[in-house]
Amino acid sequence: MTTIGHRGLVFEFSRAVAPTRSSTDAARRVVLAAVVVLCLGIAFAQPATASSVRVADAARVDSSRDAVATMTASLEELARATDAARVAWDASADRVLEESSRRALEKSIVHAETVTAEVKERMIWPLSIDDAVAVSAVATITETADALDADVVAVDDAVDAWTAEQKRLAAEAEARRKAEEAAAAAAASGRSSGASAPRPTGAAPSSGVALVEGIWTSGGQAQIDACRGSVNVAAIASYLGGAFYAAEHWGCGGSAWGGLGAGALVQFPGYGTYQVAGRVGGLAYGADASALPSGYAGYYQTCIGGSSTNMTVWLLTRVG
């Protein structure tokens, strides 16, 4: 429109001065023509510049949209990992032997929530993400999601360890229950305690006491698990005819018996001094007390190396 307007002005002005064709008029026409050409150049140049700007803007918009889409997909994956982590954290309450793995998972969940909030804030205002910023954000999101997944695996492993320990304790308790039932059945039937059974004589006493073993109480599985020393399981002692049947976890003191063989002297404060006459090994949890020979003055039980398939019982005779 600007160009047409200038052409109209030139045409009208030229008609008004047309009667005389002086050199001055010629010069004026040259100047006006130059103005017209210049205006035409400007007019024709403007659309081309605007078009290139619009193309560049469109490219930036497309790039920003791609970056936002990539970040959105990454956030969805992080949300999945965060939800799974919360489920694992809730489900593992009171189901681990110690809390370090749950504390690490809880810390990772809080970090994931912070990363999610920060990335969403960038996407909402302004809704234009630079490619470099998007790449950095996606890397952070991916790293956070991977850390969550690894912490969930660690908590799952801790729960598995806790479950295995509960099964072990339950098996041990069941073995004790069966032994107590057998002792009660024997007592009810009037079976002899075995006091008249021949008592084997051990090897000659050694020069000194090899071990002092304290029996801190009488009881069952709960007292043994307290790990305060050996526990006299009175029902089994009565069934076998001994003064005591001491039981103890390997890790709570039972390992001290590992090297004791026949002839070793062991002092039990309050019960006297006893000599190892032999031992019965390779028993599994759940074995009946009848698998042991009766008639010894005392018995001591532990599991070699903590193995549930290698319960060992030392047979003791009193020497002092």
N, C-alpha and C positions, 0 to 999 in steps of 0.2 A: 504494500500500500504506500509506503514511503517513496518508493521509486516512481510509481505512477504519478503521485502528487508532484514530484519534482519535474517530471516530464511535462506535465500540464502547465506548470509555471513557465518553463522554458518556451513552450509553444506560444503561449499567450504573449510573453514578453517579446518574442521574436516577431510576431505579427504586428505589434505596436510600433516597432522601430524599422519595419521593413522598407518604407519608401526610400530611405537614403542608405546606400551600401558603402559606408566609409570604412577606413582602416580601423577606426575606433570600434565600430560595430563588429567588425570581423574579430577583433581581439576579444570583445565581450562575449561573442558566441563561443570562442575557444574556451574561455574560462568557464562559462556555463556548461559547456559540454563535458569539461573535466569534472565539474561537480556532479553532473548526472552520472558519468561513468563511475566516479568514486562511490556515489550513493548506491548505484547498481551493484558494485563490488561488495559493499557492506551488506546490502540486502541479500545477495546470493550467498555470502559467506556465513551469515548467521544460522540458517537452517542446518548446514553441515556441522557446525560446532555443537549446536544443541543435540543433534543426532548422536554424535560421538559421546557426549556426556551421558545421554540416556542409556547407551549401550554399556558404558562403564558402570553406571549405577546398577543396571540390571545384573551385570556379572557379580558385583559385590553382594547384591541381595541373594542371588543363587548360592554363592559361596557361604554366606551367613546361614542360609537355610540348611545347607548340607552340614555345617558345623553343629547347628542346633539339633538336627536330627541324630547325628552321631552321639552327641552328648546325652540326648534323651534315651537312646538305646543303652548307653553305658549306665545311666542312672537306674534304668529298669533292672539291669543285672545286679547292680549294687543293692537295690531294694529287695530282690530275691534273696541275696546272700544275707542281708541284715535280718530279714524275717526268719530265715532258717537258723541263724545264730541265736535269735531270741528264743525260738522253740527249744533249741539244744540247751541253752542256759537255764530255762525254766525246768526242763525235764530232768536236769542233772542235780537239782537241789537235793542235798542229803544223800546223794548216790555216788560220791567220790570219796576216796580214802584221805585225800588232802585237797585244799581249795585252790592251789596255784593255777591250774588250767582254767578254772571258772573265773578267777580274777582277771586273767589275761583276756579271756573272751569278753568279759564285761567291758574292759577298757577298749577293745576293738569295736564293740558295738557303739559306744559313745563317740569314738573317732569317726565311724562311718556316718553317724547321724550329723556330725558337724560338717563333714565333707559334702554330704547331700544338700544341706541347707546353703552352704556357700556357693555351690555350683548352680542351684536353682535361682539364687539371688542374681547371679550374673546373667542368667537366661531371661529373667523377667524384666530387668531394667539395666541397660537398654537391651532390646531383643536384637542385638547385632553382635556376633561373636567373631573375633579375629581368628584366622586359622591357627596361628601359633598358640593362642590362648586355649582354643578348643583341644588341640593336641595335648597340651600340658594337663588340662582338666581331665581328659579321658585317661591319660596315663595314671593320674592320681586316683581316679575312680577304680580303675582296674586293679591297681596295687592294693587298694583298700578292700576290694571284694575278695581278692586272693588271700589276704591276711585273715579275713573273716572265715573263709573256708578252711584254712589250715588250723585255726583255733578251734573250730567246731570238731575237726578230726581229733585234736588233742583231748577235748572234753569227752568225746565218744570213747576214746581209748581208756580214759580214766574211769568212766562208768563201767566199761567191760572189766577192768581190773577189780573194781568194787564188787561187781556181780560174782566174779570168780571167787573172791574172798568170802562172800556170803555163802556160796555153795560149799566151800571148804568147811566153814564153821558149822553149817547145817549138817554136813556129813559126820563131823566129829561129834556133834551133839547126839545124832542118831546112834552112833556107835556107843556112846555112854548110856543112852537110854536102853539099848538092848542088853548091855552088860548089867545094868541095874535090874532090869526085868528078870534076867537069868538068875541073879543073886537072890531076888525075892522069891522066885519059884523054887529055888533050892532050899531056902529057909523054910518055906511053907511045907515042903515035902519031908522035912525032917532030915535032910541030907547032912551028913557029917561035914564039919568045917574042914576036915583034913588034918586035924591036930595029931592024929595017930599015924599019919602017913610017914613013911621013912624020910628023914631029912638028909639030903646029900651033904657030905662034908666037902668044903672047898679046899683049895690049895693052902699051903701054909701061909699064915699071915705075913704080910710084908713088914718092913721095918717101921713103917709109919703110915699115918692116915693120908690117903691120896686126895681126898676131897671132903669138904664139910657141906652137907646138903641140908638146908633149912626147910622144913615143912611149915608153911605159915598158917595154914588153916585146913579144915576139911570142907568138902563141897563137891562141885561138879564143874561144868563147862564155863560158867560165868566166872568162877574164881580162878580157873586156869587162864582164861583170857585176860584177867587183870594183870598178869605178868609180874607178880610180886614174889615168886618163888614156887616151889612145887606144892601141890595140893593133894591131900589124902582123900582118895575116893573110897569112902568107908564101905560102900556096898560091895565093891569088887574085892576089897581086902577081906571082908567077911566071907565072901564066896570062896576065895582061894585059901583062907585060913591064915593070912598074914597079919602082922601087927599094923601094917599100913600098905597102901598101894599109892605111891606118890606119882603124880603125872605133871608134866611141864612141857611147854613149847620149846622147841629147839632154840629159837631166837631169844627166849627169856631166861636161859640158863642151861637148857638141856645139852647144848653143845659141849659143856664141860665133861659130859659122860662119854663123849665120842671115843676117847682113847682108853677107857677103863675095861680091862679084861679080867679073867678069872684070877682070884687072889688079891685084887685091889681092895683096900680098906676104905670105907666111907663112913663118916660119922654123921648121924642124924640127931642133932640136939633135942633132948627130951625123949628119944627113943633108944639111943645107944649106938654102938659101933657095929657095923655090918661088913661082911666080906662078900665080894662078888663070886658066886658059885657058877655062873654061866649067864647066858642071855638068849632070848628068842627074838629073832629079827624077821624082817620081810612081811610083817603083818600089815593088812590094809585097814583103813577106817571101816568100821562096821563088823570087824572080826569079833566073834563071841569069846567071852572070857574063858570058856571051856577049852580054848585053844592053848591055854597056858597050864603048866603043871602046878598042881596045888601043893601045899605043905611047906612052902618056904616062909622064913620069918618075915620077909619084906619084899616089896617089889618096887621098881622104878621104871617109868615109861616116858619115852620121848620119841620124836620122829626124826630120824637121821636126815640132816640137811633140810628139814621142814617138809620132807616128801610124805604125801598122804598114803603112799604105797610101801613105805619102809618104816612102819612103826616098830620100835624095838623095846623090849622089856628086859631089864636086868633082874636076875634072880639072886636074892640076898639071904645069907645066913648070919645069925647074930653071933658075935664073938666077944662082946663086952658091953 
